[in-house]
Each structure stands twice: as C-alpha cells, then as structure tokens.
Amino acid sequence: MKGFFNKLKLIFQDRILRKKIFFTLFVLIIFRLLAAIPIPGIDHDRLAQFFSSNEFLGLLSVFSGGGLSQFSIVMLGVGPYITGSIIMQLMTIMSPKLKALYHEEGEAGRRKFTQYGRLLTVPLGFLQAFSFIKILENQQIITDISSLTLVTTLLVITAGSVLLMWIGELISEYGVGNGVSLIIFAGIVAVLPTSLLQLIASFDPSQIPIYLAFLGVAAIVIIGVVVITEAERPIPITYAKQVRGNRIYGGTSTYLPLRINQAGVIPIIFALSILLFPQMILQFLQNSANAIIQNVSSAILSVLANNWFYAITYFFLVFIFTYFYTAVTFDPDQISTNLQKNGAFIPGVRPGKSTSDHISKILTRLTLVGALFLGFIAVLPLIMRGVTGITAVSIGGTALLIVVSVVIDLIKKIDAQVSIREY
C-alpha cells in the first residue's frame, strides 16, 4: 500500500504526466456531456422499453455509454470507426497492396492505412444511423419524421461519431492510453451506477446466497481476464555472431512473446456486428406489405430470439473470428523473414519456411485457448442470467474484459512514463 501511494505521488509530481492525465479526464467528461444530449422527436419511454427487451441493442448501448438507448448525438459511439478499422484489416487479405502498406511500409504506411479507416467511418456512420432510425420508426418510437428532419438527424449522428473518433485520437496523442479504448471504457463505467441501482431496486433478501455467488464468479472472471490478457508464450531467439573489424556483434539471446489472447476483444465486437446486421434487416422487413416476407422475417426473428440458439451461434462466431483476426494481424511468414534479415534464428529450427511453420504451430495452439476463453466470456451474461435470474448482469464478461484490458494497458503506460522520469 505504501508503494502504491509513493507511485501516486511520483505521478502527480511529474508535470508532463499530470498534464496528460488531466487532459484525458477533461476530454472524457466532454464525451459524457455529449452522450447526455438527446436528439428531439423521440418517445423515450417506448425507447427504454424497446432496448430493455432487445439483447443485441442493449449490449451495444452499454458500449456507447448509454448514448444509443438515449438516442443522443453520439449514439453510435466509436462503433463506425472500429468497424472501419476491422474492414481495413480484413481487406489486407484480399489486397496485397494494402497488406504491404500495413506490414512493410513502416510508420508512414500505417498512417496512410489508418487514414483509409477514418474515411470509412463517415459512410459507415451514415448507414448505421439510417438503419437505427428506420428500426425505431417501424417500432413507432419515432413518428412523423420529415425528409429534412431525417437528413439533419443523420448528419448530426454521423458528425457525432466522427467527433468521438477525433476525440479518441486526441487522447492517444496528448493524453494517456489508447483513446478509442478509453472512450469505450468510459461508456461501460458510466452504465455501472444504473445497473447497480436496478440491482438494489430488485433486491430480495432471500436471494443473498445468489448475490454472493455472483460476486464470487465476478472475482474469478476478473482474475481469469487478467491472467489470460497478460499470459504469453516466449519463443527463444538467438542472434548470430558477426565480426566487424576487431569487434564481435550479436550472439545475444532474447525471446519472441506470443500472447494467448492475440486478438483482444475484436472477435467479440465483430461477432456482435454479424449477429446484429441480419436482425436489423429482418426487423425492417417485418413491416413489409408482402405477407410472405413478413411471416418469414417473424419466423427467423423468433429463432434468433431463442437464448440457446443465440448463445451457441455467438460462441461459434467468436471462436471462428478469433482465429481469423489472429491470422490477419499476425503473419508468421513476415516474422520469419524479419528474423532471417536480422541474423536471428530459433534454436533447433531452420530459418525460413521451417521457422514460419514452427511459429504457426505454436500460435494455433495458443489461439485455441484464447478462442475458448473469449467464447466463454461472450456467453457469460446469458449463463449468469439463466442461473441467477438477475437482469442487471447484462454488462457481462465482454464489458469486464474490455474494462480490465484498458486498465492494465493504462497502468503499463503510466508505469513506463514514471520509469522514464526516474531514469
């Protein structure tokens, strides 16, 4: 405890770090103020009822800090920007030019690659805003919306999403931590008081053992998230000795760290998007004039509403996308090539193809553990709700995973800044 307070003292004695922390807090406060500004013309009682009965939109609303359920000007959060980044990552598989831009052209190439993701944010934000408005219009939550009002609302919502993207990048550049992650973190934390109030309002003394069991499971999950997030498999690397003049260089040993959870929370976000997209289309088609389309849409929606089907599909998608995203972002062939160029090798493994195969084999086994873990975390809210009957656990393991990951990353970056000051 004494060491903690000493470190806290060092943090606030460092003028640069103190300035970064206060800047980050100030920008996050602005984000929360923006999330409280609603767009007019909404029946908020029906909106709250609609979100409480919809699993997918409820979880998305948690990630936007409640902005989606309040239909605020930043209702989409950083969702379009994240979706754009995911699309750009997936495009590297189909486009060798984009792959070379991201992996081979250094910092300048990555800046250009990121710029393409920013540009994608605008059409994606416009499309998502239009979809949500049409769904709410079909549910009679929005009524009598004119063409001018529709266009204005779309522009405001899209501008709000772009503004949050810019705010996130400001935090990354002038603050502490990853800006986009911190915005999602702030959104999740902002929902916690409401969830706790719901839990207190529905408190039943006869269910105290269930509450204690829930707290125990939550503690175990937090420990599990920390362990899996930090766990890595070191692959030993040795640099060959090189003689230059009268000096000998190289001959040192180090290691290549491979994380168990290489993909982070991206597979969960991507799986949610895949599950949400058909549901949005089907809800739109449910009000079709054609009776056949209407009946088919209702039948498929009833299947999607089944908790067992949802849980199994969700788990399967998260599992598949964990492998898929890991393959996109981590290229064993590129790692093998870089090691060979730098005169490094894995002891007992031939350079080139053998090194690439060796890394791929280890990565496949590690990803299996990470994929199973992410799948379990994704369906944890359904399991807890089925066992305890407590609806306030909807923030679940996904939000917990994001919160813990962001806190760990933030602590590491603050420690690095403090270490630099001490040196």
Secondary structure, 3 states (H helix, E strand, C coil): CHHHHHHHHHHHHCHHHHHHHHHHHHHHHHHHHHHCCECCCECHHHHHHHHHCCHHHHHHHHHCCCHHHHCECCCCCCHHHHHHHHHHHHHHHHCHHHHHHHHCCHHHHHHHHHHHHHHHHHHHHHHHHHHHHHHHHHCCCECCCCHHHHHHHHHHHHHHHHHHHHHHHHHHHHCCCCHHHHHHHHHHHHHHHHHHHHHHHCCCHHHHHHHHHHHHHHHHHHHHHHHHHHCEEEEEEEECCEEECCEEECCCEEEEEEECCCCCCHHHHHHHHHHHHHHHHHHHHCCCCCHHHHHHHHHHHHHHCCHHHHHHHHHHHHHHHHHHHHHHHCCHHHHHHHHHHCCEECCCCCCCHHHHHHHHHHHHHHHHHHHHHHHHHHHHHHHHHHHHCCHHHHHHHHHHHHHHHHHHHHHHHHHHHHHHHHC
